[in-house]
Each structure stands twice: as structure tokens, then as C-alpha cells.
Amino acid sequence: GSMGVTIKSTPKNESPNFYHNNKDGLTIKSAGAVTLSNVYAMQNGADGANVINHAGSGSVTINTSSKVLTSSFSYNSKYGLYVQSRGKVIITNKGRMYLRDNGYTGAFIDNTTYFAPEVTISRVEVNNNIMKGLEIYSTGNVTLNNILAINNLENGVYVDNCDWDNDQGVCLGTGKVSLIGSLGANNISDNGATGLAVYSNGSIMVDKLFAIQNDGRGMVLDNSTSGWSVTVTNTIARLNQWHGV
């Protein structure tokens, strides 16, 4: 098939919700585009929402459509949000999105492919997860904006857009990674490992970040296989167990 799947709010139901199921709150398998808008998927026995559309190249879009609305993929036994795709993954919120207190990672995203689609995430809170707050595997551009990742037991934010060729020891990714603060500062603090870990074959840019009191480093920014730049501005990295940067 090639058609898409959309789950969204209506005037009579502003927050479609998927609660208290023994397995996933919401499972979607599609070869087309997938859109979730203003969705709550909480306190489920497996993932909050499990979205797999890598049979095609359609995008995955997850959002809150209004400043007065929120959505949440929280308090689940496994992942809050699990996405496997060959297309763009876009999480852009006018309101807020919560991915917290999950048994695994708050949001796991894998759209690694030769076509290098982008990942864009803004205005999310990925706090108090047993593994990582935000975990991304991609070969395209990754842009993060106004991320709050606090008190996760592993990394607050982990981005790998290398797609390593282990036989040759080569990073095959073509994208760049940007953590920007145009929608508000990023706070990646009090995590059980390095706060922000980025591995890329392109440029890395970090702006408006607080990386404080992480049990590892404040930041690891590694594009050593490339000839591109690393730029850090308007950032505080202090009281970490290892280096700030």
C-alpha cells in the first residue's frame, strides 16, 4: 500500500488518547506518510506509540497544533515514542510535547537511509527516562530546538548521523547536526551519562545550551572523520563529572 495514516484532534475530542493498554498504546505500520496531532499515549505496557513506515519513503509528523494544547508519550514501560522511517521525521510543536518517565528511551527515531532525510524536533521535554531522553539515528540533517532533557539515566540527547561502515571504519552520513535556541534555550542537565552526545560526518552547531551536572561530559561533539566545523555559542557547561566539552 501507499496511503497515509492520520490521527488528530477534533473540536469534540481535542486530545485523542491511548492509555493503560497491556502492550503498545498505538501501533501504526504503513508504507505512506504518518501524522499524529495532539495525541496522548501514556501508561502502556510496551511503547506509547510505535510507528513503522520504512516500507515506503513517507514522512512521519508528530505535533501539537496550538499553543494551548499539549501531547504526551509518557509513563510507558518501554519507549515513549518509537519511530522507524525512510522519510523525514518532523516533531514540531506550537504547544509542548512530553516524553518522560518511560522505561526505555523517551523518543527513539531511526530514519537512516541512503536518501538522507532530515529530522527536525522542537519544544519537547524528555525527562526522567530510564535510558536516553532523545535517541536519533539518521544520515541527513538533524535540527533540534528548545529541548529539555533532564535526569535521564543515560544520555539526555544522543544523535548519530554517521551510519558507520564498520569494515572500512568510515562514517557515511551526509547531514549536519544543529542544536539551536530560536524557540527558547536548550537544557540538557543532570543526566546519568554525557548530556549531549553528537556523532556526525558534517558540521555541528550548538547554541543556547545549558549542560550542567551530567555524570559524564557536558557535551561530546565528534565529527573527526569529516573536514567540517564545530561551533559552540551562548552555552554554559559546568559541574559535569568529566569535561564540559
N, C-alpha and C positions, 0 to 999 in steps of 0.2 A: 504493500500500500504506500501511498504518498501523502495522504491527507493529514492535517494537523489536529492537535488536541488543545482545547482551551477550557480552563476552569477559572471563572471570575465571579466577582460580586455582582449583585443586582440591587436595585433600590430596596427590595424586600429582604434581601439577605446580603448585608454588606461584608460579611466575613464567612465564606464557606469554610466549614471546619471538619476535621477528620481526627477524632480523639479516641483514646482508650481502646485501640484495637490490639489483638494479640500479636500481629505482625505489622507490616507497614501501614501507616495511616493512609497513604496514597501511593499507588504504583502505576506508572504510565510507561508503556512501551509503544513506540511509534517510529515510523520512517519519515514523518513530517515534522513541522515546527510544533513546539510545545509552549504554551503560555499559562502561567499561574499568576493570578492577580488577587491580592488581598486574602490569601489563603492562610488558615491556621491548621497545622498538623502537629499535634502535641500528645505526649504521654502514651506513645505507642510502643509495642513490644519489640519492634525492629526499627526501621527508618521512619522518620516523619514523612518525607516524600522521596520516592525513588523514581528517577526519571531517566530512561534509557532510550535515546533516539539515534544511536550511531549506525543504524541500518541505512540511514539517508544522510543528508547534509543540512537538515533544517536547524534553525536556531532554537535555543531554549531561553525564554524570557520569564523572569520571575520578578514581581514588583509589588509595591503599594502605590496606588494610583492617585492618592490625595494626601495632603499634609495632615489631615485629621485622622487618617487610617494607619493601622499597623498590620503586620503579619508576623507569624511566629512558627518556627520549626524547632521546638524546644522540648526538653524533658523526655526525649525518646531513648530507648535502650541502646540503639546503635547510632546511626548518623541522623543528624537533624535534616540535612538535605544532601542527597547523593545524586550526582548528575554524570552520565556518560554520553558524550555527543561528538559528532564530527562537524558541527556548525558553531556559530557564535553562541556564547553563553553571556547573557546580559541580566544583571541584577541591579536595577536602578530604582531607587525608592524616593518618592516625593515625601512619604512619611518615614517610618522606621521599620526595620526588619530585625527580629530577634532569633538567633540560632544559639541557644545557650543550654547548659546543663544536660547535654547529651552524653550517652555512654561511650560514643566514639568521637569523631570529629564533628564540629558544628556544621560545616559545609564542605563537602568533598566534590571537586569538579575536575573532570578529565576530558579535555577535548583535543588531545594530542593527535595530530594528523599532518600529513604532508601539505595540506592546503592552508595550514596555519591560521585558523580562525581566531578571533580575538576573544578575550574575557574582560568584561567590564563589571565592576562591583562598586556600589556606593551605598552609604548610610546603612551599614549593617553592624549589629552587635553580636560578637561571637565569644561569649564569656563562659567560664566555668565548665568547659567541656573536658571529659576525661582524657581525650587525646589532643589533637590540634584544634585551634579555633577555626582557621580557614586553611584549606589544603587544596592547591591548584597545580595541575599538570597540563601544560599547554605548549604549543610551538609557535604561537602567534603573540601579538601584543597583549600584555596584561596591564590593565589600568585599575587601580584601587583608589577610592576617595572617601574620606571620612569613615574610617574603620575603627571600631572599638573592640580590641581583643585583649581581655584581661583575665588572669587567673585560670588559664588553661594548663593542664598538667604537662603538655609538651609545648611545641611552638605556638605562639599566638597567631602568626601568619607564616605559611610555608608556600613558596612559589618555585616551581621547577619548570622552566620552559626551554629546557635543553633537548629532551628526547635523546638521551645518550646512546651512541653506538659503542657498546662495551667492547666489541672486538678491536675497534680502532682507537678507543678512548677519545672519541670526538663528540662534541655537542652539536646536534643537527638543527636545533631550533633557529628560527629567523627573527623572532619578535623581540621587543624591548619590554621592560617592566617599569612602570611608573606608579609610585605611591604619592598622590597629590592631596592637597588640603583645600581645594577651592570651595568645598561644601562644609568645611569645618576641619579642625585638626584631627590627626590620627593618634590614637593612644594604644600602644601595644606594650603592656606592662604587667609585671607580677606573674609571668608565665614560668612554667617549670623547666623550660629549656630556653634556647635563644628566642628572643622575642620575635624578630623579623628575620627570616631566612630566605634569601633570593639567589637562585642559580639561573644564569641566563647566558645566551650567546650574543645578546645585543646590549644596548646601553641600559643602565639602571639609574633611575632618578628617584630620590626620596625628598619630600618636602613636608614641613609641618608635622613632625612626628615626635611624640613623647615615647621613649623606650627606657623604662625605669624599672629597676628592681626585678629583672628577669634572672632566673637561676643560671642561665648560660650567658651568652653575649647579649648586648642590646640589639645588635644587628650583625648579620653575616651577609655581605653583598659580594657575590662572586661571579664575574664574567671573564675569568682569566684565560679562557680559550678564545676570546674574541679580541678585536682591536678597538672596542668601543669604550665610551667613558662611563665613569661612575660619579654622580653628582649628588651631594647631600646638602640641603639648605634648611634653615629655620628649624633645627632639630635639637632636642635635648636627649642625651643618652647618659644616664648616670646611675650609680648604685647597683649596677649589674654585677653578678658574681664573677664574670670574666671581663673581657674588654667591652667598652661602649660600642665601638665599631671595629 
